[in-house]
């Protein structure tokens, strides 16, 4: 046996493996004895087919034992490598399309903003003026305050209407 392939085990692990091997060996022997007992009840035709199957299995085992182990592992590694390359290829294609979509979306947003600025009645130089920015912020704040006030008024009107409706219901039910 090649010394590079040996695994160093502690005494406890080696004892555990030996006891497991003994248990497996004992189970195998028990099964073999049980099968040998049942051979008496099988027909000669079935016994011949079993012997033929055993010969085929042993021949396949001999062929597989003559193959170097490195070929088997190389095939498995090649298969695993192909899977990883495929996943990497799919991931890179998806990533490319996501980046392309985001870039196109950003370009479209910038173009929409440029169109809005250039088609507005306000000259583009006004947006660079600090006084105009302050004016726009104040106008936006005023609009938001008006919306909040309108919402509060609407809620108060709704509460008053609900109270009035309930008062009418109570009066109609209790004459």
C-alpha positions as CSV (number, residue, x, y, z in Angstrom):
1,X,0.0,0.0,0.0
2,X,1.3,3.5,-0.8
3,X,2.2,5.4,2.3
4,X,0.8,8.7,1.0
5,X,-2.7,7.2,0.9
6,X,-2.6,5.9,4.5
7,X,-4.7,7.8,7.0
8,X,-3.2,8.1,10.5
9,X,-5.9,7.2,13.1
10,X,-5.8,7.5,16.9
11,X,-6.0,4.3,18.9
12,X,-9.7,5.0,19.8
13,X,-10.6,5.6,16.1
14,X,-8.8,2.5,15.0
15,X,-10.4,0.4,17.7
16,X,-13.8,1.8,16.6
17,X,-13.2,0.9,13.0
18,X,-12.0,-2.6,13.9
19,X,-15.1,-3.2,15.9
20,X,-17.3,-2.0,13.1
21,X,-15.4,-4.2,10.7
22,X,-16.0,-7.2,13.0
23,X,-19.7,-6.4,13.3
24,X,-20.0,-6.1,9.5
25,X,-18.1,-9.3,9.0
26,X,-20.3,-11.2,11.5
27,X,-23.4,-9.9,9.7
28,X,-22.0,-11.1,6.4
29,X,-21.3,-14.5,7.8
30,X,-24.8,-14.8,9.3
31,X,-26.4,-13.9,6.0
32,X,-24.1,-16.4,4.1
33,X,-25.1,-19.2,6.4
34,X,-28.8,-18.3,6.0
35,X,-28.5,-18.3,2.2
36,X,-26.6,-21.6,2.2
37,X,-29.5,-23.2,4.2
38,X,-32.0,-22.0,1.7
39,X,-30.0,-23.4,-1.3
40,X,-31.6,-26.8,-0.6
41,X,-35.0,-25.5,-1.5
42,X,-34.0,-24.0,-4.9
43,X,-34.4,-25.7,-8.2
44,X,-31.3,-26.7,-10.3
45,X,-32.4,-24.2,-13.0
46,X,-32.4,-21.3,-10.5
47,X,-29.1,-22.5,-9.0
48,X,-27.5,-22.4,-12.5
49,X,-28.8,-18.9,-13.2
50,X,-27.4,-17.7,-9.8
51,X,-24.0,-19.3,-10.6
52,X,-24.0,-17.6,-14.0
53,X,-24.9,-14.2,-12.4
54,X,-22.1,-14.7,-9.8
55,X,-19.6,-15.4,-12.6
56,X,-20.6,-12.2,-14.5
57,X,-20.4,-10.1,-11.3
58,X,-16.9,-11.5,-10.5
59,X,-15.7,-10.8,-14.0
60,X,-17.0,-7.2,-13.8
61,X,-15.3,-6.8,-10.4
62,X,-12.0,-8.0,-11.8
63,X,-12.2,-5.6,-14.8
64,X,-13.0,-2.7,-12.5
65,X,-10.2,-3.6,-10.1
66,X,-7.7,-3.6,-13.0
67,X,-8.6,0.0,-14.0
68,X,-6.4,2.6,-12.3
69,X,-8.3,4.6,-9.6
70,X,-7.1,7.9,-11.0
71,X,-9.2,7.5,-14.2
72,X,-12.4,7.1,-12.1
73,X,-11.6,10.2,-10.1
74,X,-10.6,12.2,-13.2
75,X,-14.0,11.4,-14.8
76,X,-15.8,12.5,-11.6
77,X,-13.6,15.7,-11.4
78,X,-14.3,16.4,-15.1
79,X,-18.0,16.0,-14.6
80,X,-17.9,18.3,-11.6
81,X,-15.8,20.8,-13.5
82,X,-18.3,20.8,-16.4
83,X,-21.1,21.5,-13.9
84,X,-19.2,24.4,-12.3
85,X,-18.3,25.9,-15.7
86,X,-21.9,25.7,-16.8
87,X,-23.1,27.4,-13.6
88,X,-20.4,30.0,-14.0
89,X,-21.4,30.6,-17.6
90,X,-25.1,31.0,-16.7
91,X,-24.3,33.3,-13.8
92,X,-22.1,35.5,-16.0
93,X,-24.8,35.8,-18.7
94,X,-27.5,36.7,-16.1
95,X,-25.1,39.2,-14.6
96,X,-24.4,40.8,-18.0
97,X,-28.1,41.2,-18.7
98,X,-28.8,42.7,-15.3
99,X,-26.0,45.2,-15.6
100,X,-27.1,46.1,-19.2
101,X,-30.7,46.6,-18.1
102,X,-29.6,48.8,-15.2
103,X,-27.4,50.9,-17.5
104,X,-30.1,51.3,-20.0
105,X,-32.5,52.3,-17.2
106,X,-30.1,54.9,-15.9
107,X,-29.6,56.3,-19.4
108,X,-33.3,56.5,-19.9
109,X,-33.8,58.3,-16.6
110,X,-31.1,60.9,-17.5
111,X,-32.6,61.4,-20.9
112,X,-36.1,62.0,-19.3
113,X,-34.6,64.5,-16.9
114,X,-32.8,66.3,-19.7
115,X,-36.0,66.4,-21.8
116,X,-38.0,67.8,-18.9
117,X,-35.4,70.5,-18.2
118,X,-35.0,71.5,-21.9
119,X,-38.7,71.5,-22.6
120,X,-39.6,73.6,-19.5
121,X,-40.3,77.3,-19.8
122,X,-37.6,78.0,-17.2
123,X,-34.1,78.4,-18.8
124,X,-31.5,75.8,-17.8
125,X,-29.3,78.5,-16.2
126,X,-32.1,79.1,-13.6
127,X,-31.5,75.6,-12.1
128,X,-27.9,76.5,-11.3
129,X,-29.0,79.7,-9.5
130,X,-29.1,79.2,-5.7
131,X,-32.0,81.7,-5.2
132,X,-34.1,79.7,-7.7
133,X,-33.3,76.5,-5.7
134,X,-34.5,78.1,-2.5
135,X,-37.6,79.4,-4.2
136,X,-38.4,75.8,-5.5
137,X,-37.8,74.3,-2.1
138,X,-40.2,76.8,-0.5
139,X,-42.8,76.2,-3.1
140,X,-42.6,72.4,-2.6
141,X,-42.9,72.8,1.1
142,X,-45.9,75.1,0.7
143,X,-47.6,72.5,-1.5
144,X,-46.9,69.7,1.0
145,X,-48.3,71.8,3.8
146,X,-51.4,72.6,1.8
147,X,-51.9,68.8,1.0
148,X,-51.5,68.0,4.7
149,X,-54.0,70.7,5.7
150,X,-56.5,69.5,3.1
151,X,-56.1,65.9,4.4
152,X,-56.7,67.1,8.0
153,X,-59.8,69.0,6.9
154,X,-61.1,66.0,5.0
155,X,-60.6,63.8,8.1
156,X,-62.4,66.3,10.4
157,X,-65.3,66.5,7.9
158,X,-65.5,62.7,7.8
159,X,-65.5,62.5,11.6
160,X,-68.2,65.2,11.8
161,X,-70.3,63.4,9.1
162,X,-69.9,60.1,11.0
163,X,-70.9,61.6,14.3
164,X,-73.9,63.3,12.6
165,X,-74.9,60.1,10.9
166,X,-74.8,58.2,14.2
167,X,-76.8,60.9,16.0
168,X,-79.5,60.6,13.3
169,X,-79.5,56.8,13.6
170,X,-79.9,57.0,17.4
171,X,-82.7,59.6,17.1
172,X,-84.5,57.5,14.6
173,X,-84.2,54.3,16.7
174,X,-85.2,56.0,20.0
175,X,-88.2,58.3,19.3
